Amino acid sequence: MRVTRQHSASSASSPRTLRQYPGMAAWLMSNGPAGPEAYRLLDDLASALVDAGFDDDTVARGTAAIMSWTFSRTAIEDDADARRREPRPSRAKAFVAGLDDVDPAAHPAAARVGRTFFTLPMHAIFDSGLDWILAGLATELTARPAT
């Protein structure tokens, strides 16, 4: 069985679901999930990785990585929403505005990707990160010697 982004994201508690409850992802990161729903979440995601053929250590690490990415990325998006509602300029807004004055000789990569970096849609960042986590897991699975 192949682990897909759709299965992993839904198993890791959909960011869309978490976004319905601003602050919940940050709370989960600080306090951890608990109770029957937490075990269901862990079981769903771990089962997908077990079914894909991963050993227990990789399942544990992969599950932790996917859940961490989902919760942390969602918390970042919640925080970004809150900053957008602030009446005063934030440090992030000042940083983005300062990109126009970045010296390309001193910071060539920042000057090159800065504007794109700050205009990426939140869902694209989430999807890319989850895709890269899954691709890394798939690489590890194919690189393992056959048992």
C-alpha positions in Angstrom: 0.0 0.0 0.0 1.2 3.5 -0.8 0.8 6.2 1.7 -0.8 9.3 0.1 -1.0 12.9 1.2 -4.7 12.7 1.5 -4.6 9.7 3.8 -1.8 11.1 5.9 -3.2 14.6 6.2 -6.6 13.3 7.2 -5.1 10.9 9.6 -2.9 13.7 11.1 -6.0 15.7 11.7 -6.8 17.8 8.7 -5.4 21.3 8.8 -8.8 22.4 7.5 -10.4 20.9 10.6 -7.8 22.4 12.9 -8.2 25.8 11.3 -11.9 25.8 12.3 -10.6 26.1 15.9 -8.0 28.9 15.9 -5.4 28.2 18.6 -6.2 24.5 18.9 -3.1 23.4 17.0 -0.8 25.5 19.2 -2.6 24.1 22.3 -2.1 20.5 21.0 1.6 21.2 20.5 1.9 22.4 24.1 -0.3 19.9 25.8 -0.4 16.9 23.4 -3.5 15.2 22.2 -5.2 12.9 24.7 -8.0 10.3 25.1 -9.7 8.0 22.6 -9.6 10.5 19.7 -5.8 10.9 20.1 -5.4 7.1 20.0 -7.6 6.9 16.9 -5.6 9.6 15.2 -2.3 7.8 16.1 -3.7 4.5 15.0 -5.0 5.7 11.7 -1.8 7.3 10.7 0.5 4.6 12.1 -1.7 1.9 10.3 -1.2 3.6 7.0 2.6 3.5 7.5 2.6 -0.1 8.7 0.4 -1.1 5.7 3.0 0.6 3.4 5.6 -1.7 4.8 7.6 0.4 7.2 9.2 -1.1 10.3 8.0 0.0 13.8 10.8 2.5 14.4 10.1 4.3 11.0 6.4 4.2 11.7 6.9 5.9 15.0 9.3 8.6 13.5 7.2 9.1 10.4 4.0 9.4 12.4 5.6 12.0 14.7 7.0 13.9 11.8 3.6 14.1 10.0 1.7 15.0 13.2 4.3 17.6 14.1 4.2 19.2 10.7 0.4 19.3 10.6 0.1 20.8 14.1 3.0 23.3 13.8 2.1 24.4 10.3 -1.5 25.0 11.3 -0.4 26.9 14.4 1.8 29.1 12.1 -1.2 29.8 9.9 -3.4 30.6 12.9 -0.8 33.1 14.1 -0.5 34.6 10.7 -4.2 35.2 10.7 -4.0 36.9 14.1 -1.1 39.2 12.9 -3.1 40.2 9.8 -5.9 41.5 12.2 -3.4 43.6 14.2 -3.8 47.4 13.7 -0.1 48.1 14.1 2.6 46.9 11.7 4.3 43.7 12.8 7.9 42.7 12.5 7.0 40.3 9.7 5.4 43.2 7.7 8.4 45.3 8.2 10.7 42.5 7.1 8.6 41.9 3.9 8.6 45.6 3.2 12.4 45.7 3.6 12.9 43.1 0.9 12.9 46.0 -1.6 16.1 47.2 0.0 17.9 43.8 0.3 21.4 44.0 -1.2 21.6 41.2 -3.7 25.4 41.1 -3.4 25.2 40.5 0.3 22.1 38.3 0.4 21.7 36.9 -3.2 19.4 34.0 -2.3 17.1 36.2 -0.1 16.9 38.8 -2.8 16.1 36.1 -5.4 13.3 34.3 -3.5 12.1 36.8 -0.9 9.0 38.0 -2.7 7.9 34.5 -3.7 8.6 33.2 -0.2 6.2 35.7 1.4 3.5 35.3 -1.2 3.2 31.5 -1.1 -0.3 30.4 -0.2 -0.5 28.6 3.2 -2.0 25.5 1.7 0.9 25.3 -0.8 3.4 25.4 2.0 1.5 22.8 4.0 1.1 20.5 0.9 4.8 20.8 -0.1 6.1 20.0 3.4 3.8 17.0 3.7 4.8 15.8 0.2 8.5 16.1 1.2 8.0 14.2 4.4 6.2 11.4 2.5 8.8 11.3 -0.2 11.5 11.0 2.4 9.7 8.1 4.0 9.2 6.5 0.6 13.0 6.9 -0.1 13.8 5.2 3.2 11.4 2.4 2.5 13.0 1.7 -1.0 16.5 2.1 0.4 16.0 -0.6 3.1 17.6 -4.0 2.4 15.0 -6.7 1.8 14.4 -8.9 4.8 
